[in-house]
Amino acid sequence: MVQTRRATQTAGQHHDSLSSSERLLPSRPTEHALRSHTRSRKPPKRNGQEPAPDLQDSGTRPKKRRRTATEDNDNLTESIPTRVTSPWKIGAHVSAAGGVENTVLNAARIGANAFALFVKSQRRWSSPPLTEENIISFKARMKEFGYSPGHVLVHGSYLINLGNPDNEKREKSYQCFLDDIQRCEQLGLQLYNFHPGSTVGHTTKEHSIALIGECINRAHQATSSIIIVVENMAGAGNVIGSEFSELRAIIDHVQNKDRIGICLDTCHLYAAVR
C-alpha cells in the first residue's frame, strides 16, 4: 500500500515536470503503422466511378509486349532444313497465320520446294488489304529461300461461285475472285487455283459453265499476267468440274488460252469416280 502511493506520487511529479508543449505532442507512429495506413487509403470516387487501382501498392507489373509471329519466325530461320532437291516439285498447303509472308518460312521448314497458300481468309467475303510490309517481306523471303513464283499455287476463296445464275450473287463472287487475283499480282505470283462453282439447282450446267468462262475472261482483262487454274471437283450435287468434259467446256469459253490451266486434285478425282 505504501509502495503504490509512492509510485503514484513519483509519476505525478514527473508529469508536472513536463512542459505543456511536450504533454500535448502525440506519440509518433511506427514505420509499420505508417505503411499500413498508407495502403489502406483509397483515392476518392469521381462521378460515381470506382477509383483506378494503385499498381505500385498492389504489386501488379505492366504486361510485356508479346512478340509477333513474324519476329518469332525470323528467329527460327537458322533451323530451316535442306529442301527437296528432286526435279519434281513437292510441297503442301501451308499456313499464312501471322501474315502471308510466313507461308514461305512454313514451306521451307518442311523441306518443300513448292507450296500452296491462301492470300486472304478463304471463308470471308472481304479481308484487309495486303500491306507494303507484307508484300516486301514475302518477296524477300521468296528470294532468300530460292522459291520460284511458278512453283507457288494460290488457292481461291471457298465462297466463290462463278456459275451462280443469280446476277447479284455471281457478281459478289466475281469481286472476291478478282481481289484474290490482284493480290497474287501484288506478291509477284503466277498461278491462281479455284473451285469453278455450282448451278445451285437453278439452271443447267451448260449455262453455269458459260457464266464461269465469262467471269474468267473479265478477270483476264482486269489483270495482266495471272494464269487461272480450274480445279476438278468431287461431283457432289450441282457442283461443276467433276468430269473432264466440263473442265474442257470451261476452257472452250476462255478467250486467252495462254492464261488458263487445270489443277488435278487427286482426292476429288478419287471421290468422283467411286
C-alpha positions in Angstrom: 0.0 0.0 0.0 2.9 2.3 0.7 4.7 1.4 -2.5 1.7 2.1 -4.6 1.2 5.6 -3.1 4.8 6.4 -3.6 4.7 5.2 -7.3 1.7 7.4 -7.9 3.3 10.4 -6.3 6.5 9.8 -8.4 4.5 9.6 -11.6 2.6 12.8 -10.8 5.9 14.7 -10.1 7.3 13.5 -13.5 4.1 14.7 -15.3 4.3 18.1 -13.6 8.0 18.4 -14.7 7.0 18.1 -18.4 6.3 21.3 -20.4 2.8 21.9 -21.6 4.0 21.5 -25.3 5.5 18.1 -24.5 2.3 17.0 -22.9 0.3 18.0 -26.0 2.5 16.1 -28.6 1.1 12.7 -29.6 3.3 9.7 -29.8 5.0 9.1 -33.2 3.5 6.2 -35.1 5.8 3.3 -36.1 7.0 2.8 -39.6 4.8 -0.3 -39.9 1.8 1.7 -38.9 2.6 4.4 -41.5 2.8 1.7 -44.2 -0.4 0.1 -43.2 -2.2 3.5 -43.0 -0.9 4.5 -46.5 -2.0 1.2 -48.1 -5.4 1.3 -46.6 -6.2 4.7 -48.0 -8.2 4.7 -51.2 -8.5 7.6 -53.7 -11.9 9.2 -53.7 -14.5 8.2 -56.2 -15.2 10.6 -59.1 -18.5 10.9 -60.8 -19.6 7.7 -59.2 -16.8 5.6 -60.8 -14.5 3.3 -58.9 -11.0 4.6 -58.5 -8.2 3.1 -60.6 -6.1 0.5 -58.7 -2.7 1.6 -57.4 -0.4 -0.6 -59.4 2.6 0.2 -57.2 0.8 -0.8 -54.0 -0.9 -3.9 -55.5 2.4 -5.3 -56.8 1.0 -5.5 -60.4 3.5 -5.1 -63.1 2.9 -3.8 -66.7 2.5 -6.6 -69.2 5.3 -7.3 -71.5 4.7 -6.8 -75.3 4.1 -10.1 -77.0 6.3 -11.0 -79.9 4.7 -11.1 -83.3 4.6 -14.2 -85.4 7.0 -12.5 -87.9 9.5 -11.9 -85.1 9.3 -15.4 -83.9 9.7 -16.8 -87.4 12.8 -14.6 -88.0 14.5 -16.2 -85.0 13.8 -19.7 -86.4 15.3 -19.1 -89.8 18.5 -20.9 -88.8 16.6 -24.1 -88.2 15.3 -24.4 -91.8 16.1 -27.9 -93.1 17.5 -28.6 -96.6 14.7 -28.6 -99.1 13.8 -31.3 -101.6 16.3 -31.2 -104.5 14.3 -33.5 -106.8 13.2 -32.1 -110.2 9.7 -32.9 -109.1 8.1 -30.1 -107.2 6.8 -31.4 -103.8 5.1 -29.4 -101.1 1.9 -28.8 -99.2 -0.7 -26.1 -98.5 1.0 -24.1 -95.7 -0.4 -21.7 -93.1 -0.5 -17.9 -93.6 -1.1 -17.2 -89.9 0.5 -14.0 -88.8 0.9 -12.7 -92.4 1.2 -14.1 -95.9 5.0 -13.7 -95.8 5.1 -16.5 -93.2 4.0 -19.1 -95.8 7.4 -19.0 -97.3 9.0 -19.9 -93.9 6.4 -22.6 -93.2 7.1 -24.2 -96.6 10.9 -24.1 -96.0 10.5 -25.6 -92.6 9.0 -28.8 -94.0 11.7 -29.1 -96.8 9.2 -28.3 -99.6 10.4 -27.0 -102.9 6.9 -25.8 -103.9 3.8 -24.8 -101.8 0.2 -23.7 -101.9 -1.4 -20.9 -99.8 -4.3 -18.6 -99.3 -3.6 -14.9 -99.8 -6.6 -13.9 -97.6 -9.3 -15.6 -95.4 -10.9 -18.3 -97.5 -14.2 -18.0 -95.6 -14.8 -14.3 -95.6 -16.0 -12.1 -98.4 -13.7 -9.3 -97.6 -10.3 -9.1 -95.8 -7.8 -6.3 -95.0 -5.6 -5.4 -98.0 -2.0 -6.6 -98.1 0.3 -4.1 -96.6 3.5 -2.9 -98.1 5.4 -4.7 -95.4 3.6 -8.0 -96.2 4.5 -7.6 -99.9 8.1 -6.7 -99.4 8.7 -9.4 -96.8 7.0 -12.0 -98.9 9.2 -11.2 -102.0 12.4 -11.0 -99.9 11.8 -14.5 -98.4 10.9 -16.0 -101.7 14.3 -14.8 -103.0 16.1 -15.8 -99.8 14.9 -19.4 -99.9 15.0 -19.8 -103.6 11.3 -20.3 -104.5 10.2 -19.6 -108.0 6.8 -17.8 -108.4 5.8 -20.5 -110.9 6.1 -23.2 -108.2 3.7 -21.5 -105.8 -0.1 -22.1 -106.2 -2.6 -19.7 -104.6 -5.9 -21.3 -103.7 -9.0 -19.1 -104.0 -11.8 -18.4 -101.5 -14.2 -21.3 -100.8 -17.1 -18.8 -101.1 -16.7 -18.1 -104.8 -19.3 -19.5 -107.2 -18.9 -18.1 -110.7 -21.6 -20.4 -112.0 -24.4 -19.0 -109.9 -27.3 -17.8 -112.2 -28.2 -15.1 -109.7 -26.6 -11.9 -111.1 -26.1 -10.2 -107.8 -24.6 -13.2 -106.1 -22.4 -14.1 -109.0 -21.1 -10.5 -109.1 -20.2 -10.7 -105.4 -18.3 -13.9 -106.1 -16.5 -12.3 -109.1 -15.3 -9.3 -107.0 -13.9 -11.8 -104.4 -12.3 -13.8 -107.2 -10.8 -10.6 -108.8 -9.5 -9.5 -105.4 -7.7 -12.8 -105.0 -6.0 -12.5 -108.4 -4.9 -8.9 -107.8 -3.3 -10.0 -104.5 -1.4 -12.7 -106.5 -0.1 -10.0 -108.8 0.9 -7.8 -105.8 3.0 -10.7 -104.5 4.6 -11.4 -107.9 2.9 -14.9 -108.2 1.7 -16.5 -111.4 -0.8 -19.3 -110.6 -4.3 -19.0 -109.1 -6.4 -22.0 -108.4 -10.2 -22.0 -107.7 -13.3 -24.2 -107.5 -15.4 -23.4 -110.6 -18.8 -23.3 -108.9 -22.3 -24.8 -109.0 -25.7 -24.4 -110.7 -27.2 -24.2 -107.1 -30.1 -26.2 -108.7 -31.5 -23.2 -110.6 -30.0 -23.6 -114.1 -28.3 -26.1 -116.4 -24.6 -27.0 -116.2 -24.1 -25.7 -119.7 -25.4 -22.2 -118.6 -23.2 -22.2 -115.5 -20.1 -23.2 -117.5 -20.7 -20.3 -119.8 -21.0 -17.9 -116.9 -17.7 -19.2 -115.4 -16.0 -18.7 -118.7 -17.3 -15.1 -118.9 -16.0 -14.3 -115.4 -12.6 -15.7 -116.3 -12.5 -13.5 -119.4 -13.3 -10.4 -117.3 -10.6 -11.3 -114.8 -8.1 -11.7 -117.6 -8.9 -8.3 -119.0 -8.6 -6.7 -115.5 -5.2 -8.2 -114.8 -2.0 -8.7 -116.7 -0.3 -12.0 -116.1 -2.0 -14.4 -113.7 -2.8 -17.9 -115.0 -6.2 -19.0 -113.7 -6.2 -22.7 -112.8 -9.6 -24.5 -112.6 -9.7 -27.4 -110.1 -11.5 -30.6 -110.7 -14.3 -31.4 -108.2 -15.7 -34.4 -106.4 -19.1 -34.3 -108.1 -21.4 -33.7 -105.2 -24.9 -32.3 -106.1 -24.9 -29.5 -108.6 -21.1 -28.8 -108.5 -19.4 -28.3 -111.8 -16.0 -29.8 -112.7 -16.2 -33.4 -111.7 -15.9 -34.6 -115.3 -13.1 -33.7 -117.7 -15.7 -32.8 -120.3 -16.9 -30.0 -118.0 -13.4 -28.7 -117.5 -12.8 -28.7 -121.2 -16.1 -26.8 -121.8 -14.9 -24.1 -119.4 -11.6 -23.8 -121.3 -13.6 -23.5 -124.6 -15.3 -20.4 -123.3 -12.0 -18.7 -122.3 -10.5 -16.4 -124.9 -6.9 -16.3 -123.7 -5.8 -19.9 -123.7 -2.3 -19.0 -122.5 -3.7 -17.9 -119.2 -5.9 -20.9 -118.3 -4.9 -24.3 -116.8 -6.2 -27.3 -114.8 -5.4 -28.5 -111.3 -6.0 -32.2 -110.7 -7.0 -32.7 -107.1 -6.4 -36.5 -106.6 -8.7 -36.7 -103.6 -11.6 -35.1 -105.6 -10.7 -37.3 -108.6 -10.9 -40.5 -106.5 -14.3 -39.4 -104.9 -15.7 -38.5 -108.3 -15.1 -42.0 -109.9 -16.2 -44.1 -106.9 
